[in-house]
């Protein structure tokens, strides 16, 4: 039987999975009381969770102002994309070498994105895209790598560009880029999959820097 989450664990999960992944929260200060009221805990576990997130560099604690979800600088965006590339290329090489690339699972996430290609559902579209990439990383079987990759997703949300990523034109580009990654994996062609990953990430970097 799964143990009940503590207030701090609930607050940490809510902040990381719901608040930090919400593009509308970028460059805003967080209200401890508002978050406490929303999830039904006191301010103490909220404060503890924010300290954990600050240690992960996902929020910045500003004296007398509180926790700030600061947008990333150009240098930080470049480093984030570089780290994503290292992890995703390794995952592609590893899983194609083993014959364990999660092609069917990734195809399911891509189908979900296809269904969300219209103007509505930008957050859902981006979430399906994250699951597309995360399923490839998870297939390596390295828990630490998965944890670090999830942290990169939260940092990328801080970079912004929700409007660009959510636009119809960019969605069509993302779908085509994801399809090329999947085609390379399905063919067992690590070089093609890695080239497609690089192309996709460079396009993502250009969009983030343009925001």
matplotlib code that plots the C-alpha trace (Angstrom):
import matplotlib.pyplot as plt

x = [0.0, 1.4, 2.2, 0.3, 2.3, 3.5, 2.4, 5.9, 5.7, 2.3, 3.4, 6.6, 4.8, 2.1, 4.6, 6.9, 4.2, 1.5, 2.9, 6.4, 5.1, 2.5, 3.9, 1.6, 3.6, 6.8, 8.4, 5.9, 6.3, 4.5, 2.1, 2.7, -0.7, -2.5, -0.8, -1.4, -5.1, -5.2, -3.8, -5.1, -1.9, -0.2, 2.4, 5.2, 5.3, 5.0, 8.0, 9.9, 9.0, 10.2, 13.5, 13.9, 13.0, 15.4, 18.2, 17.3, 17.6, 13.9, 12.9, 14.8, 14.1, 14.2, 14.4, 11.1, 9.5, 9.3, 9.9, 10.3, 10.0, 12.6, 12.9, 16.1, 18.9, 20.2, 23.2, 21.0, 18.8, 21.9, 23.1, 19.7, 19.4, 22.9, 22.1, 18.8, 20.8, 23.4, 20.7, 18.4, 21.1, 22.5, 19.0, 18.6, 22.0, 21.4, 17.9, 18.6, 21.7, 19.6, 16.6, 14.5, 13.5, 9.9, 8.5, 4.9, 4.7, 6.3, 3.9, 1.0, 2.3, 2.7, -0.8, -2.0, -0.1, -1.6, -5.1, -4.1, -2.6, -5.4, -5.1, -6.6, -4.8, -1.3, -0.4, -1.7, 0.2, 3.5, 2.8, 2.3, 5.6, 7.4, 6.1, 7.3, 10.8, 10.7, 9.5, 12.7, 14.9, 13.0, 13.7, 17.4, 16.5, 18.6, 16.6, 19.0, 19.0, 15.2, 15.2, 17.6, 15.7, 12.5, 14.3, 15.3, 11.6, 10.8, 13.7, 12.6, 9.2, 10.9, 12.4, 8.9, 7.8, 4.4, 2.8, 5.4, 5.2, 1.5, 1.0, -0.4, 2.7, 5.1, 3.0, 3.1, 6.9, 7.2, 5.0, 7.2, 10.4, 9.0, 8.0, 11.6, 12.9, 10.4, 11.2, 14.9, 14.2, 11.8, 14.4, 17.0, 19.1, 20.8, 22.5, 19.3, 17.5, 20.3, 20.4, 16.6, 17.0, 19.7, 17.5, 14.5, 16.5, 18.1, 14.7, 13.5, 16.5, 15.8, 12.2, 13.1, 15.7, 13.3, 10.7]
y = [0.0, 3.4, 5.7, 9.0, 12.0, 14.6, 18.2, 19.1, 16.2, 17.3, 20.9, 20.0, 17.8, 20.4, 23.2, 21.2, 19.5, 22.2, 25.6, 25.4, 23.8, 26.5, 29.0, 31.7, 31.6, 32.6, 35.7, 35.8, 35.7, 32.9, 33.5, 30.9, 31.5, 31.2, 27.9, 26.6, 27.4, 25.7, 22.3, 22.4, 22.6, 25.2, 27.7, 25.8, 22.8, 25.3, 27.1, 23.8, 22.8, 26.1, 25.7, 22.3, 23.9, 26.7, 24.1, 22.6, 26.1, 26.0, 29.1, 32.0, 33.1, 36.9, 38.5, 40.2, 39.3, 35.5, 32.8, 34.0, 31.9, 33.7, 33.3, 31.8, 33.8, 33.1, 31.3, 29.1, 28.2, 27.2, 25.0, 23.5, 22.5, 21.1, 18.9, 17.7, 16.8, 14.8, 12.8, 12.3, 11.3, 8.8, 7.4, 7.0, 5.3, 3.0, 1.9, 1.3, -0.7, -2.9, -3.0, -1.5, 1.9, 2.4, 3.0, 2.1, 4.2, 7.2, 6.8, 6.9, 10.2, 11.5, 10.5, 12.5, 15.5, 15.2, 15.3, 18.6, 20.3, 23.0, 26.3, 25.1, 22.9, 24.4, 23.0, 19.6, 19.6, 20.5, 17.9, 15.2, 16.3, 16.0, 12.4, 11.6, 12.5, 11.3, 7.8, 7.5, 8.5, 6.2, 3.2, 3.4, 2.3, 4.8, 6.4, 9.2, 10.2, 10.3, 12.5, 14.9, 15.0, 15.8, 18.7, 20.0, 20.1, 22.4, 24.7, 24.8, 26.0, 28.9, 29.8, 30.7, 30.9, 29.3, 31.4, 30.3, 26.6, 26.7, 28.4, 26.3, 26.8, 25.7, 22.8, 21.5, 21.8, 20.0, 17.2, 16.8, 16.9, 14.3, 12.1, 12.1, 11.1, 8.3, 7.1, 6.9, 4.9, 2.6, 1.8, 1.1, 3.9, 5.7, 8.2, 9.3, 9.5, 11.6, 13.9, 14.4, 15.1, 17.7, 19.4, 19.5, 20.9, 23.6, 24.7, 24.7, 26.8, 29.4, 29.7, 30.0, 32.7, 34.6, 34.9]
z = [0.0, -1.0, 1.9, 2.0, 0.8, 3.3, 2.9, 1.6, -0.9, -2.1, -2.4, -4.2, -6.7, -7.3, -7.8, -10.1, -12.2, -12.4, -11.6, -13.1, -16.3, -16.8, -19.3, -17.9, -14.6, -16.2, -14.7, -11.8, -8.0, -6.2, -3.4, -0.6, 0.8, -2.5, -3.2, 0.3, 0.0, -3.4, -2.3, 1.3, 3.4, 5.6, 4.4, 6.1, 3.6, 0.7, 2.0, 2.4, -1.1, -2.5, -0.8, -2.5, -5.9, -5.3, -4.6, -8.1, -9.6, -10.7, -8.7, -7.3, -3.7, -3.5, 0.0, 1.0, -2.4, -2.3, -5.0, -8.5, -11.7, -13.6, -17.4, -18.7, -20.2, -23.7, -22.3, -20.1, -23.0, -25.0, -22.2, -21.7, -25.4, -25.3, -22.3, -23.9, -27.0, -25.0, -23.3, -26.2, -28.6, -26.1, -25.6, -29.4, -29.8, -26.7, -27.6, -31.3, -30.4, -28.0, -30.2, -27.4, -28.9, -27.7, -31.1, -30.5, -27.3, -29.0, -31.9, -29.5, -28.1, -31.6, -32.5, -29.5, -30.7, -34.1, -32.5, -30.8, -33.8, -33.8, -32.1, -28.7, -26.2, -26.4, -22.9, -23.8, -27.1, -25.4, -22.6, -25.3, -26.9, -23.6, -23.2, -26.7, -25.8, -22.2, -23.2, -25.3, -22.4, -20.0, -22.3, -21.5, -17.9, -16.1, -13.2, -12.6, -16.2, -16.3, -13.2, -14.7, -18.0, -16.2, -14.5, -17.9, -18.9, -15.9, -16.9, -20.5, -19.4, -17.7, -21.1, -22.3, -26.0, -25.3, -28.0, -30.6, -29.6, -29.5, -32.9, -35.7, -37.9, -35.2, -34.3, -37.8, -37.7, -34.4, -35.7, -38.8, -36.7, -34.3, -37.2, -38.5, -35.1, -34.9, -38.5, -37.6, -34.5, -36.3, -38.9, -36.3, -37.7, -34.8, -37.1, -38.7, -35.4, -33.8, -36.8, -36.5, -32.8, -33.5, -36.1, -33.8, -30.9, -33.0, -34.1, -30.5, -29.5, -32.2, -31.1, -27.4, -28.2, -30.4, -27.6]

ax = plt.figure().add_subplot(projection="3d")
ax.plot(x, y, z, "-o")
ax.set_aspect("equal")
plt.show()
